[in-house]
Amino acid sequence: MFVIFGASGKVGRVSAASLRNAGHAVRAVVRNEAQGEQLARMGCEIVLADLLNPASVASAIEGADAVQILCPVPIGDAHPGGTMHRMIEVAADALRANPPSHVLALSDYGAELDHGTGITLLFHALEKQLQTAVQHLTLLRAAEHMQNWARVIPVALATGKLPSLHHPLTKRFPTVAAQDVGLLAAELLLGESRGIVSIEGPRRIAALDVARALSEVSRREVSAHEVPRDEWPAMLLRAGLGADHAQLIVDLYDTHNAGRIDVEEGIGERRFGTTEFPEVLASMLPHAATVAN
């Protein structure tokens, strides 16, 4: 039995589907029944769990041969860092008490860094906790997801300007399609624990490339706009983030722009996805265009 936490998400759904297509039993762990409907049609067993509730997490992993675990960023939480730390502790305690044969944790590029990385620092905490709780562990570190650009595409289509916190606009950075992460996670779950595995897409991109691709796919003129550093907090607050969440994002991009968020050279195994950014952009465009209009 393969247990997939966050199975309704962009990565988890692909992992669950890949394992089901290969004929394996999958328990999809989701927050509510609506999230489980599509997964149930795939033939997954559906389990509702709250990652802050020790009893529900322990129940979800009961009888598991392998577990895919994540620490989602809680949207709308006033103190997301504290909430994520509690999720990590609950998961580590449950896995320590009832260890499956293999645990795969979804992590991030830069998770080896122990200070100043904002959101990514929480993945550092996830890795450290699980390394002491789980014997057979794979840490799948992914580059920034291409799908993250969906947040600003409606603004770009409406104004012709693509706001970017990546500075300068010419700097190429690693990115990866969420579906490629999900496929690799399923592949790794079927094998033995592999330590640290890192994945990014087939090529690195810059904000200028994102704007160019958006112009081509949408057939609208879009240029990249470097959001001034002193405007970041206000922009993130206007986007609906709380002050604590906004600070985590600011710290992350400060570290990104300093060149510190990248693959950890010489550590573990490196893999590369096959999905190109324009493919992901095309899949996001219909919804983004509706929002923009």
N, C-alpha and C positions, 0 to 999 in steps of 0.2 A: 504494500500500500504506500503510495506517494502522497504526502500531505503538502498542499500548496497554500501558504498563507498569502493573502492579498490576491486571490485567484481571479478577482474581477478586474484587476488593474491591467495596464498595457503589457507588462512583462508576465505577470502571473497567468493571465488568460492564455497566452501563447504557450507557456510551459505546460499548463494543464492540457491544452488541446494536443500538443505534440506527444505527450505521454499517453493520452487516450487513443490517439491515432495509431500508436505502436502497440495497443492492446493492454495497457497497464491499468490497474485500478488506481483511481485518483480521488482523494478527498479534498474538495475545494473549500477553503475556509474564507468566509465572507462576513460582512457586518450585518447584512439584512437579507431577507428572502428575495427581494427584487434583484439584488446583485447575483443571486444564484440561479436565476431562471435559465439563462443561456448555457451556463455550465451544466445544469441538470440535463438539458437536452443533449449535451455531449456524452452523457452517461456518467458524470461525476457524482459522487456522494457529496451532499451539501451539508456543511456544518457552520452554524453561526457562532462567532466568537468575538469577544472584546479583548483586544491585546493588553488592556489594563487589568483584566480580570484573571487572576491565576487559575481559578478552577476551570474556566472555559478554555484557556490555552492548554492546560493539562489534559482536558478531555479531548481536544482536537488532535493531539499527537498520540493518543492512546492507540497502540497496535501499529504504529507507523514503521515502515522499513527505512524510509528516507523522508526528510522534511526540507522544504524550501521556505526560508524565513526572511522577513524584511522588517524594517522599522520605518513605517510611512510617516511623512511629515503631516501632522494634523492641521488641516485647513481650518482657519477661524479660531484656533486656540490662542488665548492671550499669552500663554507661556509655552510655546511648542518645544523648546529645549528640555524643560523639566518633564513634560509629558513623554517625550521620546525616551528620556533616560528611564522613566518608570516602565515603559514598554520593553526596553532592553532587559531590565532586571527581571521582569515577569517571564520573558522568553527564556533567558538564561537559566533561571531557577527551574522551569518546567523541563527543559532539555537535560539539565543536570540530574534531575530526579528520575527521568525516564528516557535515557539516551537511545535514539534510533541508530541504525547502522551507519547512517550518513546524514549530515546536515549541510545544506548549501545556504549561505547567507548572501543576500544581495547587498553589495557595498558600492563604494564610489572611488574613482581616481582621487588620490590625495588622502586616503584614509589612514595612511601611515604617519601623517603629520599630527603632532600632539598639541598644537595650539594655534589660535588665530585663524581658523579656516571656516568659521561660521557653521552652516548646516553640515558640512563635511566632517567637522569635529565629532558630531554625533555618530557618524559611521566608524570613526576611530574607536569610540566607546563601545559600539556594537561588536567590532572585531575583538577588542580586548576582553570583553565579557565572555564571548563565545569561545575564545581560545582557552580559557580556563574551565569552561563548562562542558565542552564537547571534545571527544577524542578524534573522531573522524569528521573533519571539517573542511569544506571548500569555501573560500572567500572569493566571490565573483565581483571584482571591481569593474564598474562600467564608467566610461567617459560620460560627459553631459549628454542627456537624451536629446535627440533631434526634435522630438515632440514638444520639448519645453518652449520652442519658439511659437507654439500655438497661442500662448498668452498675449503676445504682442502683434500677431498678424492682423487682427481686426483693426487695431489702431493704424497699422501701416497701410492697410487698404483704404481706410477712411481719409487719411491725411497725406499719403504719399511718402511718409517718413517712417522708417523702421528704427525704433529706439533700441540702442544697444548699450549694455553695461560692459561689454568686452571692449577694452581699449588697448591699443589703437584699433581702428576698423580694419586695418590690414593684417592684424595678428592672427595667424592660423592656430586653431585650438582643436583638441580631439573631441569628437562627438560620435554618437552611435544611435542607431534606430532601436527603439524599445523591443521590437519583435526579434531582432537579432540577439538581444540579451536573453529573451525568453527561450529561444531555440537552443542557445548554448547552455543555459541553465538546465534544461531538460536532458540534454546530452550528458552533461557532467553528473547529474543525479543518477544516471544509469550506470555510471562507473564507480571507481573507488575514489576516496577523497583525494583532492589534488593540491591542497595548500592554497596558494594565491593564484588566481587566473584573472588576467586583465583583458578587457575587450573594448575596442573602439571601431569606428567605421572604416570603410576602404580608403578614405582620404580625409585629411584635416581641412577645415574650412575657416573662413574669416567672416566677420559681419558683412563685409562687402559682397561676399559670395552669396550669403543668405538673401540680401536685398536684390541681387541680380537674378537669382533663381526665382524669387517671388515675383519679380517683374515679368519674367518669361512665362511662368505658369499662370499668373492672373491676367496677363496682358494689360497690366496697368503700370505706370511708371512709379517705381519705388526706389528711394535712395536711403542708404544707411545713415543714421544720425547717432553720433556719440553723445550720450547723455552726460552732461558735466557731473563730475564726482559730487559736488556739493548739492546737486539736485536729486541724488538717488533716494535719500530717506523720504522726502516729500512725495516723490513719484510712487514709491512703494506703498506709502500710507494711502495715497489716493486710489491705488489699486485694490485697497481693502485689507491689506496686511496690518496686523498689530505692530506696535513698536518693537517688541522683542523679535518677532519674525523678520521684520524689515532689517534689523541689525544683523541677524544671522546671514541674510542675503548680501548685505553690504560687506561684511567680513569675508564672505566667500569670494565675491568678485574682486575685492582688493587683493586677495591671495592669488586668484586666477591671473589677474593682470600683472602681478609680480612674477609670473611664470612658475609658481610653485605647485599648481594643481596639474598633475600630469601622471603618466604611468611611472611606477616605481622601477627604475631601470635595474636590470639584472636580478629581479626578484620574481620568482614564479614563472608562469607561462603566459605568453601573449597570444591573443587571438584577434581576428579582424572580421567584422561583419561584412556582408555583401550588399546591403541596401544603401543606395545613394541618397543624398539629401533631397534632390528634386522629387524622388518617388514619395518620400514621407510628406513633403510639402504638398504635393498634389492630393494626397489622401486627407490632409487637414483643411484644404482650401474651401470645400463646400460649406462646412460649418462656420468657418471664419468669415466667409463672404456674407453669410446670413446675419451674423452678429454685426458686421461692419455696416450693413445696410439697414 
